[in-house]
Amino acid sequence: MVAAKLNCSSRRAPGHEQLVAEGDAAGDYLERLLDILDFDGDIDLDVEGERAVVSIIGDGPDVEKLVGDRGEVLDALQELTRLAATAETGQRSRLMLDVAGYRANRRLELSELGARTAREVLESGEPVRLAPMNPFERKVVHDAVAEVDGVESSSEGEEPHRRVVVSPTS
């Protein structure tokens, strides 16, 4: 059984209605997909800042399949959902999709990794190259590193091997 819930806890900003429409289109697409797959899950729609956020809430092997290894299935599903929302609204979609809290948990892990790596670089004075990451993961690490004085971060390489490099500031 699929149930959708709209949670518009953020303040109304310009373009809010467009983001709600984008979330609704994404929710409809995901409901149809979950029905076709015969997967159980609830869909939560939210607007955070300037982005629609859609979450599939549930647990068990069905939901785990929607995340995949290191979130690869989730990334692909997010792109398909963005395409469906774009087709429905006529506006380019930047929505964020999460499944069973995977992205929220990953964000916490990556924030800790960024902060820990920044401290290591401060102590050693040597740059550290992290493992390749997708754009979402790199942004979270860059944000965490930016909170630490005396270090900076940059990205190097080409997708899908693009990585964050944390270095002491000059």
Secondary structure in CASP SS format (residue, H / E / C, confidence):
PFRMAT SS
TARGET T0000
AUTHOR 0000-0000-0000
METHOD secondary structure of the structure
MODEL  1
M C 1.00
V E 1.00
A E 1.00
A E 1.00
K E 1.00
L E 1.00
N E 1.00
C C 1.00
S C 1.00
S C 1.00
R C 1.00
R C 1.00
A C 1.00
P C 1.00
G C 1.00
H H 1.00
E H 1.00
Q H 1.00
L H 1.00
V H 1.00
A H 1.00
E H 1.00
G H 1.00
D H 1.00
A H 1.00
A H 1.00
G H 1.00
D H 1.00
Y H 1.00
L H 1.00
E H 1.00
R H 1.00
L H 1.00
L H 1.00
D H 1.00
I H 1.00
L H 1.00
D C 1.00
F C 1.00
D C 1.00
G E 1.00
D E 1.00
I E 1.00
D E 1.00
L E 1.00
D E 1.00
V E 1.00
E E 1.00
G C 1.00
E C 1.00
R E 1.00
A E 1.00
V E 1.00
V E 1.00
S E 1.00
I E 1.00
I E 1.00
G C 1.00
D C 1.00
G C 1.00
P H 1.00
D H 1.00
V H 1.00
E H 1.00
K H 1.00
L H 1.00
V H 1.00
G C 1.00
D H 1.00
R H 1.00
G H 1.00
E H 1.00
V H 1.00
L H 1.00
D H 1.00
A H 1.00
L H 1.00
Q H 1.00
E H 1.00
L H 1.00
T H 1.00
R H 1.00
L H 1.00
A H 1.00
A H 1.00
T H 1.00
A H 1.00
E H 1.00
T H 1.00
G C 1.00
Q C 1.00
R C 1.00
S C 1.00
R C 1.00
L C 1.00
M E 1.00
L E 1.00
D E 1.00
V E 1.00
A C 1.00
G C 1.00
Y H 1.00
R H 1.00
A H 1.00
N H 1.00
R H 1.00
R H 1.00
L H 1.00
E H 1.00
L H 1.00
S H 1.00
E H 1.00
L H 1.00
G H 1.00
A H 1.00
R H 1.00
T H 1.00
A H 1.00
R H 1.00
E H 1.00
V H 1.00
L H 1.00
E H 1.00
S H 1.00
G C 1.00
E C 1.00
P C 1.00
V E 1.00
R E 1.00
L C 1.00
A C 1.00
P C 1.00
M C 1.00
N C 1.00
P H 1.00
F H 1.00
E H 1.00
R H 1.00
K H 1.00
V H 1.00
V H 1.00
H H 1.00
D H 1.00
A H 1.00
V H 1.00
A H 1.00
E C 1.00
V C 1.00
D C 1.00
G C 1.00
V E 1.00
E E 1.00
S E 1.00
S E 1.00
S E 1.00
E E 1.00
G C 1.00
E C 1.00
E C 1.00
P C 1.00
H C 1.00
R C 1.00
R E 1.00
V E 1.00
V E 1.00
V E 1.00
S E 1.00
P E 1.00
T C 1.00
S C 1.00
END
